Amino acid sequence: MITIRNLQKSFGSHRLFNGLNLDVAAGEVVVLIGPSGSGKSTLLRCINGLEPFDGGEIHVDGIALHSICGPRPSRADREAIRQVRLRAGMVFQQFNLFPHMTVIENVIEAPVRVLGRDPEQAREEALSLLRRVNLERKAGSRPGTLSGGEQQRVAISRALAMKPRAMLFDEPTASLDPETVGDVLSVIRDLVYSAGMTMLISTHEMGFAREAADRVLVLDNGDIVESGTPEAIFTNPGQERTRTFLKRILKKT
């Protein structure tokens, strides 16, 4: 579903990715862990076309994203990015909901305007998604009246409304109060177990990573330090950088 070859990405003089390679199979749930600044968010943003990269190639469901030469992407690049975003939904740390729209308007906006779906059909599908995350009663509310956890669940519903083949989650609980983290993780966990969808999830929630992942990737300074099953990574990590990170993060919890 997702193939990355020789990914190169720099921020000014700082080289983050220097030849990163990754394959994610259809239906696989891959969880990214690692220290802040290790490249987890940037990797997801590159996959979704939100962050240009300097070299290498990314394929998402057969669509190729290339490094962009010049200040603006070409028409072909823009079309490739559009096609990738139709296939890979993304949920951010910040919820990015339209504040002037109701919950259900947020969910149906893209299916109606981008995919041309019938508004009434889109509304029925949106209500079904909101029912799934226990927010049907909030369909007519504005995002500003919701808790952070509720807003994130709306954001997940909005991404799912586009019927993507893959989902990218960028620290989906990072901006939430501790008491609302569990509700959002429960929604994602339900997707993992029931949807059969390809997922890349960046998180600092180690218990969730251990429970939900098919494979865990440990990133540090733009490198994939280690890759393996949750059991292998959390029980018997092979790399010192992994052991150091896990000791530090688990000590905080």
N, C-alpha and C positions, 0 to 999 in steps of 0.2 A: 504493500500500500504506500509506503514512504521509503524512498531510497535517497541517501545523501552520499556524495562522493567528493572527496578532497575539498571540503568547505573551507574557504578562507574568509576571514572577517577581521577588520581592524577598526579601531576607533582612534583616529589620529595616528600617533606613533605607537599606540598599544595594540599589539596583535593578540586577538582573543582566540580565534579558531585558526589553526595552522594545519589544515589537511584532515579535518574531522570526517569520519565515515560512519554511516549508520544505516541499518535496514530494519524496518518495522513491518511485520507481516500483517495481512488483513485479519482483523479480529483480535490482534494482540494488544494487551494493555501494558504499556511501558511507563514506569514511573521514574522521573528524574529527581535525584537528590544531590545535595552538595552545598558548600558554603555560598553565602550571598556573593554575587559577583563572579560566580564560576561559569556563567554562560547559559544557564537554564532558560531564562526568559528570552535572551537573544536568539537562542536556537529555535524556540517555538515561533518567534516573530519572523525569523528567516523562512521557516517552513510555510508560514501563512502569507508571505509576501509583504509583510509590514516593515521589514528591515532589509534593505539591500545588502548584498554581500559582494566581496571582491573577487572571488574565484570559486571554481568548483561548480557543482550542479545538484539541484534538488528535484526529485520526481515525486509527485503526489498523485496517486491513482492514474499514472500514465501521463500526467501533464508535467512538462519540464519548466523549471524556473532556472534562469541563467543569471550570472553576474551582470549588472547594469553598467554600461559604459556611458559616460557623459552625465549631465545633471538631471536628465529626465529619462524615464523608461520609454522605449519605442512602443508603437501601437501593438506589435506582437507581444512584447513583454507585458503590457497592460492587460491584454486579453488573457495571457497565461495566468497572471495574478488573479484576475476575475474568476477564471475557471477553477483555480485551486481553492479560492475562498468559497465557491459553491460546494466543493467537496469536503472541505475541512473547516468545521465551525470552531470558533475560539471563544473562550471565557477568560476574562482578565481579572487581575487583582482588584482593580476598580471596576465598578459594575457597568459604567458607560451607558446607562439607560437615558432615554430622552426625557428630561424632567417635565416637559409641557404635555406629554402624552400619558394616557392611562396605561396601566399594566398591559391590558390586552392589545391596545394600540401599538405598544412597543413590540409585542410578540408578532403581530401580523404585518408590521410595516414592510419588512424585507420580502416575505413571501408574496405579498401583493404587488409591491413596486418593482422588485427585482425579478421575481419568477413569473409574475403575471397571473397569479392564482386568483380565483374568484373570491371576493371579500367575505362572503358568507361561509364558504367552505373553509377559508383560512381561519375564520373566527371559530368555527366548530373545532378545528384541529387545535387551535390555541387554547380553547377551554379544556380540551382533553389533556394537553400538556400541563396546564396550570393545575388541573385536578390531580395529575400524577405527582406534583410537588407540593400538594396540599395548599394551593393558593387560589383556587377557583373563586373563593369569596372576595378576593382582593382584585378581581379583574377590572373593576371600574375605578380603582384607587390610583393616585399619582405616586410615582416612586418615592418622593420626599416624605410620604406618610408611612413608609415601610421601614422595618429594621434592616440592618445591613445583610443579615442572613436571608431575609425575604427578597431583598433586591438581587442578591446573587442567584437565588433560585429562579427569579424571573429571567435573569440574564442567561441561565442555562436553558430555560424554556425557549427563549428567543433564538438561541443558537440551534436548538433541536428542530425548531419550526422550519428551518431550511432543509431538513432531511439530509444532513451531511453523511458521508461515509466514514468520516473520522472526526474526532473531537480533540482539541488542544486546550488544556487547562493550565493557565499560568498562575500558580500560587492562588488558587481560588478561595482560600480561607485566610489569606494574609491580612486582609483589611477588616476582619470580623472580630467582634467581641467573643471571648472564649465560650460563652454560653450558646452562641449561634453556630459555632464551627461544626458541631455534631450534625445539625440539620442539613447543612450543605454537603458534608461528607456522606451522609446517608443517601442523598439524592444521587451523588456520583457513584456510590457503591451499588445502588439499584441499577444504574445504567451498565455498570461493569458486569453484573450478574445476569441481566435480562436482555440487553440490547445486542450483544455480539459485535459491538462497534470497535473499530480501531481507536485507541486512545493513547495520547501522550500527556502525562500529568506531572507538572512540576509542583513539588510540595515539601514542606518541612514537617509534615505530620507522619512521623515514622511508623506509628501503629497502623495507620491507613495504608501506607506504602507496603508494609509487610503483608497485610491482609489482601489487598486488591490487585497487586501487580502480578503479571505473568513474568516480567523481567524488570530488574532495577538497574538503572545506569547511575553511576557515581561520576559527577563532573567536578573538576577542579582546574581553575585557570584555563578554561577552554578545552581541556582534554577529557576524554572519557577514560577515567582512571581505572574503572572496573565495571564489568557487566556480568550479571548472573541472576539466578533465581533469588527471591526474597530470603529463602532459607540460607543460601550460601552467603549472601551479602551481610545479613544481620547476625548470623551465627558464626561464620568463619570467613571473614573478609580476608582477601589475599594481599591487599596493598596497605602499606602503612598510612597513606593519606586517607584511605577509607576508615581505618581504625581510629585515627585521630579525629576525623569529622564525627563519627558516630559517638565516640566518648563525649565529645563536647556537646553535641545536640541532645543526647539522651540525658546528660547531666542536668539540662535545663528543664526537662519535662518531669 
